[in-house]
Structures are given as C-alpha cells and as structure tokens.
Amino acid sequence: MMSSFQVVGSSPSSVIGVMETSNFAHVIFQNVGKSFLPQEALECRYTLTSYITPNPKDWVGIFKVGWNTARDYYTFLWSPMPQDYQPGSTVHRAVVFQGYYVPKSDGEFYQFCYVTHTGDIRGASTPFLFRPATPTEDCLTVTEDDSNSDILVVTTKSSVLEQRIEEAQQERRELLKTMHHLQEENQQLQEEHRRLHREREQERETCSLLRIHNQELLRSSQGLSEEREEVRRRLQEATDRVRQLEEDLLGVTQKGLQKETELDCLRDRLEKLTAERDSLETQLKNEKDERDLYK
C-alpha cells in the first residue's frame, strides 16, 4: 500500500530535506478537488520540481487508493515533455483525461500518481471521489498555494463560480473592447473600400478615354501610312528621274566633249587653211608684181 509522508517543521531547510528524502514530493499535483464528475473530461495539473528530470516515457495515472505497485493504475496518459527544458528547473504541466476513461461513481477514493519511465512513483495527489453533482451541494475545493506548497487553500464551489463569473465578465469586457476596435477598423476598411471603388471607376473611365484615343490614333496612323506610301512612291519616282537625268547629263557631257574635240580639229584645220590662203595670196601678189614689172 502507498506510504504517506508529512512535512515536519516549517523552516525552508526542513522542507527541502523532506522533499529530497520523499519521492512522492518530487511531483506536486495542483487544484485537486474532493470530488469530480464521473465519466467527464478531467484536467490534471501538476508541477515537476527540480528533484526530478522528466522523460518522454513518464506518465500520469489515476489509481484507486490502496494500490500496491505502478501496475495497479485505472487509466493513464503520457506526461508531455516541456519545451526548452533546463535541468534543475521547475515546470508546470497538465493532462486531460477524456470522459470515457474516467471512473464511474462507485464510492471509491482515487488519486493521481506520477510514474517515471523506470516505474517509480514520484508524486501522489490527495484522494478524491467520482460522484454526480447535486443542485444544493456547495462543494469544497482544495488547492495548494502557488507561493508556498505547504499551505492548502480551501474555497467553496460558489466562490470558485463567482471567480469564474468575474473572469468571464472581464473577458467579456475585453472582448467588447476588442469588438469596438474591430468595428472601428471595419469602418475604416469600408471607407477605404469606397475610396478604392471611386478610384477604380475613375481609372476605368480613364481607360475608356485612352482606348478611344488609341483607336483614333490607329485610324490616324492608318491615314499616315497611306500618305507615307504615297510619299515613298513619289520619292521613288523622283529618284528614278534624277538617276535618268544624271545618265542623260553624262551622255550630254560626253557629247559636249566630243564636239569640243571636233571643234579643236576644225580650228586647227582652219588655221592651216588660213595660213595656206595667206601664203597663196602672197605668192599671187608677188607674181602680179612681177608681171607688172615686165610690161
């Protein structure tokens, strides 16, 4: 059967000494009530102290009080490994037993136990029952003070419900505040949507005008293309005529050179004929003078 332990003395050194010697104090279960609803989801919160090093194969089980070994569990869940775990640190973890794994209302006492991968039990909770809730019952809830694990805080179910109502109201106020901010942001987004819609319509109108202008430019470009073809045709004709005129000019130039050559020849011949005439006239004059002498 499970052995119990007690904390003797209230000094920190005595508490540390007991925790070092008692394996059941290496894992501390939090907010364990006197009773829970049968076959309903059950959350189990616990703290891994610096005296235990977690392992992925460690697990948390529900045991019926009077168990002898770790094999006497009713049901169990694997203990989740903490992220970024530092050896020697204190870690808060939790598991949730689904309703179909939770015991029925049988009048027996149960308790949570933390079992290591080697089968050692390193933590055990206070006993509790599984029984249906009664409308007039104001159950007591036993919790451990977060600042001092030696102190048990006893509160009524009504106090717990009032605290939850206050938390719900606070959450409601925060949600209303968030909704107000979201409504303001939504209004701003609607105004932005309307502005973008107006800009889109303006851009559409601009695109329509540009499309019409582009069509006019295309038609104008087509007219310019026809005019350009006419100019190109006339330019080709003028170029051909210039080429023909250049050929004609070259022919005329060649003919002019030929005529100049003929003129030079005629001038030479004329000079020769003139010289011959002058010679004949001189000879004729001399003969005439001689005849006149002999008369």
Secondary structure, DSSP 8 states (H G I E B T S, - for coil): --------SSSHHHHHHHHHH-TTBSEEEES--SEE-TTS-EEEEEEE-TT----TT-EEEEEETT--SGGGEEEEEE----TT--TT--EEEEEEE-GGGS--S-S-EEEEEEE-TTS-EEEE---EEE----TT---EEEEE-SS-TT-EEEEEHHHHHHHHHHHHHHHHHHHHHHHHHHHHHHHHHHHHHHHHHHHHHHHHHHHHHHHHHHHHHHHHHHHHHHHHHHHHHHHHHHHHHHHHHHHHHHHHHHHHHHHHHHHHHHHHHHHHHHHHHHHHHHHHHHHHHHHHHT-
